[in-house]
Structures are given as C-alpha cells and as structure tokens.
Amino acid sequence: MTGSQEAPDEEFDVAVVGAGVVGCAIARAFAQRGMSVALLDSRSDVGDVTSKANTAILHTGYDAKPGTLESRLVARGYQLLGDYAAKAGIPVEPLGALLVAWDVEQAETLPELAEQAVANGYEHTRQVDAEEVRRREPHLGDGQFGALEVPGESIICPWTTTLAFATEAVRHGARLLLGHTVLGVEPAEEHVVLDTDRGKVRARHVVNAAGLGSDEVHRMFGHKSFSVTPRRGQLIVFDKLARSLLNHILLPVPSKFGKGVLVSPTVYGNVMLGPTAENMDDRTATESTEDGMAMLRDKGRRILPALLDEEVTTVYAGLRAATEHSDYQISFHPEQRYVCVGGIRSTGLTSSLAIAEHLTEQMAAWPGLDLSGPPLEAAPPRMPSIGQAQARPHQDAGLIAQDPAYGEIVCFCERVSRGEIRDALHSDIPPADIGGLRRRTRAGMGRCQGFFCGSAVSRMIRDGADAPIAAEIIK
Ligand SMILES: Cc1cc2nc3c(=O)[nH]c(=O)nc-3n(C[C@H](O)[C@H](O)[C@H](O)COP(=O)(O)OP(=O)(O)OC[C@H]3O[C@@H](n4cnc5c(N)ncnc54)[C@H](O)[C@@H]3O)c2cc1C
C-alpha cells in the first residue's frame, strides 16, 4: 500500500508515525531487516512538512555542541548519507564552506570554532586570511576579516533523500499509510493501537518521528518531557544566473541566536539566502513575511551585494521542531513498546540515517524484535537524476534514441522531459499533486514557476502520464 487507503487490519512489528526524512530512514532500517512496518503520515506525500523546506546542507557536524547526541549523530549521519547518496544517485555537491568573519570579534572566535570542530571529530578546518577569501570569492562584500574553511560541508537534494528512503522501505514491504493522522494511542499488553482518522493501526512497537507534532504524540503515551516551539526559517531562492557569483557555501559565524543567515548554491543550480529564525506559536505558519524578506535582503547585501540585483525565483519557509532542550529528544520506553524521536531541529536531514542506526542498535535487545543481524544486502534504489551537476535525461542521446519521451521537453525552465514526468507518475511512491511532482522532477520550479508548463503537467497528473499534451507545448 503506498497511498491514502483505509487502515489495514493486521498487526505490524513496527509503526512509524511521521514520514519525514527521519521517519522514512527509520522505516527503511526496520523494513530492510525483515520487520513488517507501517509508515503513517497525515499528509498525502512523504517529506511534505519540514523535510521539504530546509537549507539542504549535508553538515559535517563541525559546529555542534560537543558531547551531545546530536553532535555524534550528525557526524555519523554525514558519513552514512554521503555514502548512500553516491549509491542512490541523490544529488550532492561537495563545495565546502567558508565561515566568514565580518568583524574583529568574529575573527577572534574562528580559532575556537576550529577547536570545537576537532572536539566534534572534524579535523579538516583551516583558517583562511582575508586576501585568500577575496581571491576565492571575488564577489563577496567588503569588510571581511578572513574565514574558517570547512571543506566537507556539502549541498544535497533533501527531496530525493526522503523519497529514496521511503522507496527502499516500500520495496522491502513497508506499508505507507498516507493521509492517516494519529489522534490517540491505546497501549495493550502485546501491542499498541494507534487511533487514526482512517481507523485503527495495530503494531507491536511504535516509533514517534512526528516532527513538529512529536511532543503531541509523546503526550499520547503519557510523557511531557519536552514541547515543540516551531522556529520558522524563511528563505529566498535566486535565479540560476546568480550561481556564478559564488563558489562555496558562505556561512556566518554562529552566535547565541543560532547559525545565522547563509548564502548557498543549491543542487538545482540556484542560489539561496536565509534562513530567518523566528519562534512561532502556530505549527503551520510557513508563510513568508515582508519583515523576513527585508531582513534577509539586508544580510545578503552585506555578504554578496551583487546577489540582490538578481531575479528572485521563489521564496519559502520551513519550521524547525525546536524545544526547550539543546539536544535531540530521543528516548526509549521498552515497557510501553515505544520510542520517541522528537525535537530533531536543524540537522535532521544530515543525521537521518544515523538516527535510524541508533534506534536499531538500542532496540536490538527488545523482546519480539530480531534486529541482531546485519541489514539485508540490497542495492538502494537508483533515484532520478535531478541535480544540475548530474547528466540529465534530455542530455543523453542514447537514452532518447531508446525512448523519445526523454527528448520531449515539457518544463523548459528546468528542462524536464515527458519521460521523467511519466516515470515519476509510475514510480513506487507517485506524487499526489503538482508540488510532489515538482520535488520528484523539478517540473515547474524554474524561473516561470510553472506558468508555461503548469497546465500540461496538471493534465498529466489528472489523466495519466500518456495523456496528450498540446503540440505547441512539447517541442
Ligand atoms: C529552515 C530550515 C533549515 C534547515 N536546514 C537544514 C540543513 O541544512 N541540513 C540539515 O541536515 N537539516 C536542516 N534542517 C532540519 C531538517 O529539515 C529537519 O531536522 C528534518 O527535516 C526533520 O525531519 P522529521 O522527519 O523529524 O520531521 P518532518 O519532516 O516534519 O516530518 C514529520 C512528519 O510527521 C507527520 N506528523 C506529525 N504529526 C502526526 C500525526 N499525529 N499523525 C501522523 N503524522 C504526523 C507530519 O505530517 C510530517 O510529515 C533545517 C530545517 C529548517 C526548518
């Protein structure tokens, strides 16, 4: 089952609540080991909340708080996801980051940050003087005092990552129950019943990976150890013509207020500026605001002045599941057959595979769960090539000769062919709407934002991948 159907009448080994990047990684880990898994989410697609709206950096973990679980899992996740991405074809570009100091005080903290990186097990940072920074980033604003280079920081596609984990879970038999909101739990001796708006789901063990809703699910099990305060991050995405303005991820020196505003290329060939950090009451407040945009433009003007002259392609905002604690809220409750994976704030994309590994290690001794052996050997699914640095189907003459649909461009801004849209619609986890198709193919996410191809793409979603498209659209 990979869609919005009624709750199944069977007992699962594990139910995972939340199909964001973390829940999908966890479902994959259990399904790979032969467990029967239900993966539930309120939304109609995987990765449709925080996991689709972040800054998409594969972090080395150099700047984490040493000694925390987050620090350990980010460092481990960096390795695991880097290796997995190479096998699955997830777009990654190892650009490296420059952490730029904009005043003397910030410059003085660079050696401390280098020491912190070593304490986190990352030994490759290097201090770079202002002249070298200027040479390597000629468009940078005036007045920088040098930088700390973090060569391992990379950019990654967050959408393909979540989809790859979910696809692998489903291929190992996991049941994806989209459109299922967990409203309550009924613990019993041998299992837990999840009450959803689509019926009851019975499982011997439950993992709460509900992101912004993780504290609410935690309370359903009687625990009140943390509450989520959504921390909004707004971002501006600039046109691809801005890409030549920078060579690295340009990070600010972090302060007690957070990681700050960065300028970074994306794997789709754009440049992003953001994010803001605003504590919100509303767990759905993903709108962009005038104040947020003005603040980002101010910061951006200082970092990379020419960026502000470029066209804006789009804006978006995501909500971090911040809590009153400065670490992940992962807790094990074997007596309740329950694990909480909450408060995965601003690094969960990177740490996702390490979190899943942590769970399988910690739960190995739980009765009724045979996790002792290694995961079944399986090649990760090969994901569609949607990164700008990868060869795309429309550039592959051999592929087009075999299947001309890869040569029929539907979205001209992003060069997406009818063949790719057809493949997405026929995939293990097809998109439920145009947003889902965009995350799988890039169709409609270019500079015209679907103005040109939107109707053709909607028709393909509605009528099927082979629906006729007006001749003037496909050229
Ligand atoms: C602005 C911003 C920038 C970031 N930058 C980075 C970065 O550069 N690198 C990085 O590694 N990380 C980054 N992050 C963090 C990363 O995006 C998150 O840590 C990660 O996406 C969290 O994944 P998740 O699966 O825990 O949560 P989510 O993706 O939110 O998934 C949780 C899911 O649970 C579902 N759910 C909730 N309640 C229920 C319920 N009762 N019943 C059923 N389903 C439910 C939701 O619908 C949702 O799909 C950033 C985050 C933000 C907001």
The ligand as a Tripos MOL2 file, in Angstrom:
@<TRIPOS>MOLECULE
LIG
   53    58     1     0     0
SMALL
NO_CHARGES

@<TRIPOS>ATOM
      1 C1         14.8100   26.5000    7.6990 C.3       1 LIG1
      2 C2         15.4070   25.1490    7.9790 C.ar      1 LIG1
      3 C3         16.6900   24.8460    7.5680 C.ar      1 LIG1
      4 C4         17.2470   23.5880    7.8140 C.ar      1 LIG1
      5 N1         18.4650   23.2860    7.2730 N.ar      1 LIG1
      6 C5         18.9700   22.0300    7.4120 C.ar      1 LIG1
      7 C6         20.1910   21.6790    6.7880 C.ar      1 LIG1
      8 O1         20.7750   22.4770    6.0570 O.2       1 LIG1
      9 N2         20.6950   20.4360    6.9990 N.ar      1 LIG1
     10 C7         20.0560   19.5250    7.7920 C.ar      1 LIG1
     11 O2         20.5890   18.4310    7.9790 O.2       1 LIG1
     12 N3         18.8790   19.8290    8.3760 N.ar      1 LIG1
     13 C8         18.3140   21.0500    8.1900 C.ar      1 LIG1
     14 N4         17.1120   21.3800    8.7600 N.ar      1 LIG1
     15 C9         16.4600   20.4080    9.6380 C.3       1 LIG1
     16 C10        15.7500   19.3090    8.9140 C.3       1 LIG1
     17 O3         14.9790   19.8220    7.8390 O.3       1 LIG1
     18 C11        14.8410   18.6170    9.9320 C.3       1 LIG1
     19 O4         15.6120   18.2500   11.0680 O.3       1 LIG1
     20 C12        14.2150   17.3740    9.3560 C.3       1 LIG1
     21 O5         13.5440   17.6550    8.1450 O.3       1 LIG1
     22 C13        13.2280   16.8070   10.3680 C.3       1 LIG1
     23 O6         12.6450   15.6720    9.8010 O.3       1 LIG1
     24 P1         11.4860   14.9340   10.5620 P.3       1 LIG1
     25 O7         11.2250   13.7040    9.7820 O.co2     1 LIG1
     26 O8         11.8500   14.7980   12.0070 O.co2     1 LIG1
     27 O9         10.2580   15.9550   10.5460 O.3       1 LIG1
     28 P2          9.1950   16.2860    9.3860 P.3       1 LIG1
     29 O10         9.8120   16.3800    8.0740 O.co2     1 LIG1
     30 O11         8.4380   17.4610    9.8610 O.co2     1 LIG1
     31 O12         8.2630   15.0120    9.3850 O.3       1 LIG1
     32 C14         7.3660   14.7270   10.4220 C.3       1 LIG1
     33 C15         6.1150   14.1630    9.8070 C.3       1 LIG1
     34 O13         5.2250   13.7640   10.8520 O.3       1 LIG1
     35 C16         3.9110   13.9520   10.3940 C.3       1 LIG1
     36 N5          3.0240   14.0090   11.5600 N.ar      1 LIG1
     37 C17         3.0590   14.8860   12.5970 C.ar      1 LIG1
     38 N6          2.0990   14.5960   13.4800 N.ar      1 LIG1
     39 C18         1.4510   13.4990   13.0200 C.ar      1 LIG1
     40 C19         0.3580   12.7200   13.4910 C.ar      1 LIG1
     41 N7         -0.2500   12.9860   14.6590 N.pl3     1 LIG1
     42 N8         -0.0780   11.6720   12.7260 N.ar      1 LIG1
     43 C20         0.5130   11.3680   11.5460 C.ar      1 LIG1
     44 N9          1.5570   12.0830   11.0570 N.ar      1 LIG1
     45 C21         2.0270   13.1240   11.7820 C.ar      1 LIG1
     46 C22         3.9680   15.2490    9.6140 C.3       1 LIG1
     47 O14         2.9110   15.3440    8.6680 O.3       1 LIG1
     48 C23         5.3410   15.1730    8.9680 C.3       1 LIG1
     49 O15         5.2810   14.7240    7.6160 O.3       1 LIG1
     50 C24        16.5140   22.6290    8.5430 C.ar      1 LIG1
     51 C25        15.2140   22.9240    8.9680 C.ar      1 LIG1
     52 C26        14.6520   24.1560    8.6540 C.ar      1 LIG1
     53 C27        13.2500   24.4350    9.0340 C.3       1 LIG1
@<TRIPOS>BOND
     1     1     2 1
     2     2     3 ar
     3     2    52 ar
     4     3     4 ar
     5     4     5 ar
     6     4    50 ar
     7     5     6 ar
     8     6     7 ar
     9     6    13 1
    10     7     8 2
    11     7     9 ar
    12     9    10 ar
    13    10    11 2
    14    10    12 ar
    15    12    13 ar
    16    13    14 ar
    17    14    15 1
    18    14    50 ar
    19    15    16 1
    20    16    17 1
    21    16    18 1
    22    18    19 1
    23    18    20 1
    24    20    21 1
    25    20    22 1
    26    22    23 1
    27    23    24 1
    28    24    25 2
    29    24    26 1
    30    24    27 1
    31    27    28 1
    32    28    29 2
    33    28    30 1
    34    28    31 1
    35    31    32 1
    36    32    33 1
    37    33    34 1
    38    33    48 1
    39    34    35 1
    40    35    36 1
    41    35    46 1
    42    36    37 ar
    43    36    45 ar
    44    37    38 ar
    45    38    39 ar
    46    39    40 ar
    47    39    45 ar
    48    40    41 1
    49    40    42 ar
    50    42    43 ar
    51    43    44 ar
    52    44    45 ar
    53    46    47 1
    54    46    48 1
    55    48    49 1
    56    50    51 ar
    57    51    52 ar
    58    52    53 1
@<TRIPOS>SUBSTRUCTURE
     1 LIG1         1 GROUP 0 **** ****
